[in-house]
Amino acid sequence: MFLTYIILGLIAGTASGFLGIGGGTIIIPALVYLCGFTQHQAQGTTLAMMIPPIGLLAALSYYYSGNVNIKAAAILCAGFFIGGFLGATMVRTIPDLALRRIFGVLLAIVAAKLIIGE
């Protein structure tokens, strides 16, 4: 599994630096379908993965190109910090299959919006 995790991390990190995606769109489905994690385990593992400053180098590259709004990022970070705790508290009572379906519907809605446009 070590090599799988390394490759998955490299793919998600590259996608994150390139498109701003990674955890929710790549790592969570891969952990569920390739590594046998439950939806809860995949989401928890992905959140734990984000604790260290894994996006620092990618964010610096965007910053030096003038593509980072520091004020917005700080406010988003504060909201994410509190919202992450609230979401993790609420999700404990949701069965794994229901959570997987909710996650899938959310990804489908986002995909449809991106494909169809405004």
Buried (B, 14 or more C-beta within 10 A) or exposed (E): EEEEBEEBBEBBBEBBBEEEBBBBBBBBBBBBEEBEBBBBBBBBBBBEBBEEEBBEEBBEEEEEEEEBEEEEEEEEEEEEEEEEEEEEEEBEEBEBEEBBEEBEEEBEEEEEEEEEEE
